């Protein structure tokens, strides 16, 4: 299509590849927002939900642990469940991004800017 245009044709080819990559990145970002990850603490007494992008979407606390004298324990469990959910979300996000870079023919350890 761009034969005979020399470096202009190469530039057009690179621009098209960049646009395709940008579109694929947008698709991955959208899919990360739809993937739900569960984190938990206290053997499931506290559960946190978040997206694979790390956005907290919900919290479930077993009523059995809502004893006023155990307030600090409950707070610690909530923080632990949130951290667990976010760590799992970060791992899942990295896995999804790795799939994208593989599909683009980039090295497995290639780091995208997000």
Buried (B, 14 or more C-beta within 10 A) or exposed (E): EEEEEEEEEEEEEEEEEEEEBEEBBEEBBEBBEEBEBBBBBBEEBBBBBBBBBBEBEEBEBBEEBEEEEEEEBBEBBBEBBBEBBBEBBBEBBEEBBBEBBEEBEBEEEEEEEE
